[in-house]
Amino acid sequence: MKKFLCIACLTALISVNAVPATARSTKNIFAREVVKGILINIGSEAAQELLRAMFSSSPEERRDAFTDGEYLVSIDQDEGDFIYYGVNLETQDSITLRSATLESSRERQVYSWSNVGYRYQVAWRPNDPEVIRLQVFSDTGRELLYRLLYQTE
């Protein structure tokens, strides 16, 4: 029950907000604390990296994370390899994927990872850096997931 309430609060708090700026900043602090608690509880590699990305006191370790209230994603680069860290905040499932392929143009960068019959794809547009598109495809090419994720504060 406690887990359900946390998830319900998180979903409500991260959704589109129509509240004054002062209330929004309080809401964001609360939502970040809820996310932090969920990630600590999960404890996986992906959750640990997302904690580091979002909450590290070291600017060198901090990087962007993106969410829609259900999915939380961050991408890291390690010596030319792009690493995908993803957590489903509702189910607490997590995944870490390495060895991305990158298709890049001036308008869009598309990162793709393969994982046992699935392809995870993140598209990012340099002219809209606060939004990414997350897609998951089956090995037959059928789209299983399509989500727009927004940069966390």
Residue, then its C-alpha position, 0 to 999 in steps of 0.5 A: m500500500k505504501k509503495f502504491l501511495c508513493i507511486a501515485c504521489l509521484t505520478a501526480l506530482i510529475s504530471v503537467n502542472a498548472v500551479p504557481a511557480t512557488a508551489r511548483s518548486t516545492k512540488n519538484i523538491f517533493a517529487r525528487e525526494v520520492v524518486k530518490g527513495i524509489l531509486i534507493n529501494i531498487g538498488s540496481e546498477a541503473a537505479q544507482e547511476l540514476l541516483r548519481a546523475m540526479f543527486s550527485s554533489s559533484p558536477e562532474e558526475r551529474r548529468d541529465a535524466f528524463t522522465d514522464g512520471e513512469y519511466l526515468v532514463s539517463i544516458d552516459q558516455d564511457e570512452g565512446d560507448f553510450i550507456y542507457y540506464g532506465v527504471n520503470l518507477e511504477t514496477q521498479d524494473s530497471i535495465t542497463l544497456r551498453s554498446a549503442t549505435l548512433e545515427s546523427s544529423r544536425e536535426r536529431q541524434v538517435y541512440s539504439w541498443s539491442n537486448v535479447g529480441y528488443r531494440y531500445q531507441v532514444a531520439w534527441r533533438p539539439n534544438d529541444p534539449e529538454v525532451i527525448r523520445l523513448q521507443v522500444f521495438s520487438d525483434t520484428g520491428r513492432e513498436l511496443l513503447y513510445r514515450l516523450l520524456y522530459q528533463t528532470e529539474 
